[in-house]
Amino acid sequence: MAIATVPDRGANMPLAASERRSVRPAWRAIPRWPGPGRAAGDIGDASLTSRRTVPVVTVVQTKPKGSDAHARPDKNDPAEGKGEAAPPRNAMLGAMVQALERPRAAFSWAPQRPPRNAPPVRINLYSDTQTRPTPAMKDAMMRAELGDEQHGDDPTVWALCDRMAALMGKEAAVFMPSGTMCNTAAILTHCQKGEEVLAHETSHILHSEGGAHAALTGVQILPLTGRRGMFTAEDVRAAIRPRTRYAPPQRLLEVEQTTNIGGGAVWPLEQLNAVAAVAREQGWATHMDGARLLNACVASGVAPADMVAAYDSVWLDFTKGLGAPLGAVLCGSHAFISAVWRWKQRLGGSMRQGGICAAACLHALDHHVDRLADDHANAKALARGLAQIEGVAVEEPDTNLVFFDIRGTGVSVEELQARLRDAGIMVSALGGRVRACTHLDVPAAMIPEAVSAIREALGRGA
Ligand SMILES: Cc1ncc(COP(=O)(O)O)c(C=O)c1O
């Protein structure tokens, strides 16, 4: 796309119609879900505290009038065809570009440190990613037998991978530093550049992986709609493209179990199997982002291997409700995991004495799975308490994520966050709603205290 040189004009000149049409903030292209455009919104679990959305502007500039034989009059431009002198455009575009560059220069991609004088956090409902390893988990880490993971010598990593492959009913597994790297390596393995991945419009791969799939995997993501982060087999069928040389080749169907922005919802097993069956009919692969898969299994009573049987690849995060400090395990066939290893190496995800972290994950499998039911019960108690506050609309939680809408109180999400932070309580903001997450470090006794602090911060009495 060439940006043609244009004659000079004053910075305050209005845009011609042709320019107006082609200068468009990119976020408008995202349908329905209002999250990314919200300045202080948190669209994932990263702990950036001051986030600013910088609009990306696409400038498709027409050639200046009379510059060459290709210049055509624009029927929609009131200045066209009336014998008026074309206004100079260079300065206008220059000013626009400068205006966009300024906030970029001021923005830091790095997470911000908490202010020095911030009161200590007493109740952390921000995310289940912020759990701290328990003393028993740290003890297990200290006792771990270690080796060189990327050399295949770390017995604790092997023990974790074998255990996870068995739990998920897959042939093989690989230990990865993060869930984001699992998604990236899985998509790189399943797809070629230019192919299409079908995923929900609120999916983590679309919103919270830093554009990795445009930058690294080269796939495009077709966003599907549906309540609470889920879609149906009919939705998938309706999204099937004709196999022509014009359409992007569709290659992979991705689901999140549980859904994050979708509200911690649990996909019913029949629906998971039904969407995967459409993918199989089409010859596509299937991938499950199981960041909180065991929350879904505990809430539904479905065994992990049954839950993921229809999916070619699946990963589980140990840094969410399971409370480990690092690690996720990606599972699939021998051939798939072997191919993933090449990407793991390329992405810098191969480890050395990784067993120290794998030991924390093994400890979590032994001690932190059944207790996820406590987090779910606490989430329900929190939702019930919040529903009593006038002006607060609460979504009934399936698992450990409680989303609530406070527009009816006249207090903004940012104000609520700030007031709660002053009281030593943290919650997150997602797509204009507040998210409160229950986990290992939030015992039941904290729930009534959290409810009354939120009530007070919303000006509805203590
Ligand atoms: C649904 C979902 N997928 C992927 C991730 C990324 O996991 P990680 O933080 O381990 O990279 C998250 C993190 O919050 C998530 O909620």
The ligand as an SDF file (V2000), in Angstrom:
LIG
                    3D

 16 16  0  0  0  0  0  0  0  0999 V2000
   -8.0650  -18.5230   28.5970 C   0  0  0  0  0  0  0  0  0  0  0  0
   -6.6080  -18.2030   28.7330 C   0  0  0  0  0  0  0  0  0  0  0  0
   -5.7600  -18.6550   27.8120 N   0  0  0  0  0  0  0  0  0  0  0  0
   -4.4550  -18.4110   27.8840 C   0  0  0  0  0  0  0  0  0  0  0  0
   -3.9250  -17.6900   28.9270 C   0  0  0  0  0  0  0  0  0  0  0  0
   -2.4490  -17.4290   28.9660 C   0  0  0  0  0  0  0  0  0  0  0  0
   -1.8180  -18.1440   29.9550 O   0  0  0  0  0  0  0  0  0  0  0  0
   -0.3770  -17.6920   30.4990 P   0  0  0  0  0  0  0  0  0  0  0  0
   -0.6310  -16.5250   31.4050 O   0  0  0  0  0  0  0  0  0  0  0  0
    0.1370  -18.8950   31.2190 O   0  0  0  0  0  0  0  0  0  0  0  0
    0.4440  -17.3240   29.3320 O   0  0  0  0  0  0  0  0  0  0  0  0
   -4.7670  -17.1720   29.8990 C   0  0  0  0  0  0  0  0  0  0  0  0
   -4.2180  -16.3670   31.0020 C   0  0  0  0  0  0  0  0  0  0  0  0
   -4.9240  -15.7180   31.7330 O   0  0  0  0  0  0  0  0  0  0  0  0
   -6.1600  -17.4360   29.8090 C   0  0  0  0  0  0  0  0  0  0  0  0
   -7.0270  -16.9760   30.7190 O   0  0  0  0  0  0  0  0  0  0  0  0
  1  2  1  0
  2  3  1  0
  2 15  2  0
  3  4  2  0
  4  5  1  0
  5  6  1  0
  5 12  2  0
  6  7  1  0
  7  8  1  0
  8  9  2  0
  8 10  1  0
  8 11  1  0
 12 13  1  0
 12 15  1  0
 13 14  2  0
 15 16  1  0
M  END
$$$$
